[in-house]
Amino acid sequence: MNDPLEWIAAIGAVLASSMIAFDLGRRATAWGFVLFCVVSITWIYSGLTGGSMPIAAMNSILLLINGWGVYQYWFHPKNRQGAAGKSG
């Protein structure tokens, strides 16, 4: 893990997991999932160009999972109605 792109992805993953784990509100958690999606895309690119297919495959699945998290926190009708009057 010497490529600067991999370091950026690793630091981004730590920040995203912290945003979710510290439970700073719905908005921070939603942004944590967005950051996880960006990090997953970065890892996929790094894995494909660096010949590390397991990293690319794992992050492809994680991208789907975190995309679901973005949908749940920002776009799911149930959560949009409940958060309409709240700020997070």
C-alpha positions as a Markdown table, in Angstrom:
| # | Residue | x | y | z |
|---|---|---|---|---|
| 1 | Met | 0.0 | 0.0 | 0.0 |
| 2 | Asn | 2.4 | 2.7 | -1.2 |
| 3 | Asp | 0.3 | 4.3 | -3.9 |
| 4 | Pro | -1.0 | 7.8 | -2.7 |
| 5 | Leu | -4.5 | 6.9 | -4.0 |
| 6 | Glu | -4.5 | 3.9 | -1.7 |
| 7 | Trp | -3.6 | 6.2 | 1.3 |
| 8 | Ile | -6.4 | 8.6 | 0.4 |
| 9 | Ala | -8.8 | 5.7 | 0.2 |
| 10 | Ala | -7.6 | 4.3 | 3.5 |
| 11 | Ile | -7.9 | 7.6 | 5.3 |
| 12 | Gly | -11.3 | 8.2 | 3.7 |
| 13 | Ala | -12.5 | 4.8 | 5.0 |
| 14 | Val | -11.4 | 5.7 | 8.5 |
| 15 | Leu | -13.2 | 9.1 | 8.3 |
| 16 | Ala | -16.4 | 7.5 | 6.9 |
| 17 | Ser | -16.5 | 4.8 | 9.5 |
| 18 | Ser | -15.9 | 7.5 | 12.2 |
| 19 | Met | -18.8 | 9.6 | 10.9 |
| 20 | Ile | -21.1 | 6.6 | 11.1 |
| 21 | Ala | -19.8 | 5.2 | 14.4 |
| 22 | Phe | -19.9 | 8.5 | 16.3 |
| 23 | Asp | -23.7 | 8.8 | 15.5 |
| 24 | Leu | -23.6 | 12.6 | 15.0 |
| 25 | Gly | -27.0 | 12.6 | 13.5 |
| 26 | Arg | -28.7 | 11.5 | 10.3 |
| 27 | Arg | -27.0 | 14.0 | 8.1 |
| 28 | Ala | -23.5 | 13.1 | 9.2 |
| 29 | Thr | -24.3 | 9.4 | 8.9 |
| 30 | Ala | -25.6 | 10.0 | 5.4 |
| 31 | Trp | -22.4 | 11.8 | 4.4 |
| 32 | Gly | -20.5 | 9.0 | 5.9 |
| 33 | Phe | -22.2 | 6.6 | 3.5 |
| 34 | Val | -21.5 | 8.9 | 0.6 |
| 35 | Leu | -17.8 | 9.0 | 1.6 |
| 36 | Phe | -17.8 | 5.2 | 1.8 |
| 37 | Cys | -19.1 | 5.1 | -1.7 |
| 38 | Val | -16.3 | 7.4 | -3.0 |
| 39 | Val | -13.8 | 5.4 | -1.1 |
| 40 | Ser | -15.1 | 2.1 | -2.6 |
| 41 | Ile | -14.8 | 3.6 | -6.1 |
| 42 | Thr | -11.3 | 4.6 | -5.3 |
| 43 | Trp | -10.4 | 1.1 | -4.1 |
| 44 | Ile | -12.1 | -0.5 | -7.1 |
| 45 | Tyr | -10.0 | 1.7 | -9.4 |
| 46 | Ser | -6.8 | 1.0 | -7.4 |
| 47 | Gly | -7.5 | -2.8 | -7.3 |
| 48 | Leu | -8.2 | -3.0 | -11.1 |
| 49 | Thr | -5.2 | -0.9 | -12.1 |
| 50 | Gly | -2.9 | -2.5 | -9.5 |
| 51 | Gly | -3.8 | -6.1 | -10.2 |
| 52 | Ser | -5.5 | -6.7 | -6.9 |
| 53 | Met | -8.8 | -8.3 | -7.9 |
| 54 | Pro | -9.9 | -9.3 | -4.4 |
| 55 | Ile | -9.8 | -5.6 | -3.3 |
| 56 | Ala | -11.7 | -4.6 | -6.4 |
| 57 | Ala | -14.3 | -7.3 | -5.9 |
| 58 | Met | -14.8 | -6.7 | -2.2 |
| 59 | Asn | -15.2 | -2.9 | -2.7 |
| 60 | Ser | -17.7 | -3.6 | -5.6 |
| 61 | Ile | -19.9 | -5.3 | -3.0 |
| 62 | Leu | -19.3 | -2.6 | -0.4 |
| 63 | Leu | -20.2 | 0.0 | -2.9 |
| 64 | Leu | -23.6 | -1.6 | -3.3 |
| 65 | Ile | -24.1 | -1.9 | 0.4 |
| 66 | Asn | -23.1 | 1.7 | 1.0 |
| 67 | Gly | -25.2 | 2.9 | -1.9 |
| 68 | Trp | -28.1 | 1.2 | -0.1 |
| 69 | Gly | -27.1 | 3.2 | 3.0 |
| 70 | Val | -27.2 | 6.4 | 1.0 |
| 71 | Tyr | -30.7 | 5.5 | -0.3 |
| 72 | Gln | -31.9 | 4.6 | 3.2 |
| 73 | Tyr | -30.7 | 7.9 | 4.8 |
| 74 | Trp | -31.5 | 10.3 | 2.0 |
| 75 | Phe | -34.0 | 9.0 | -0.5 |
| 76 | His | -36.3 | 6.4 | 1.2 |
| 77 | Pro | -39.8 | 7.9 | 1.5 |
| 78 | Lys | -40.2 | 6.7 | 5.1 |
| 79 | Asn | -37.1 | 8.6 | 6.2 |
| 80 | Arg | -37.7 | 11.7 | 4.1 |
| 81 | Gln | -41.1 | 12.2 | 5.7 |
| 82 | Gly | -39.7 | 11.7 | 9.2 |
| 83 | Ala | -36.8 | 14.0 | 8.7 |
| 84 | Ala | -38.7 | 16.8 | 6.8 |
| 85 | Gly | -39.0 | 19.0 | 9.9 |
| 86 | Lys | -35.8 | 18.0 | 11.5 |
| 87 | Ser | -32.2 | 19.2 | 10.9 |
| 88 | Gly | -29.4 | 16.8 | 11.6 |
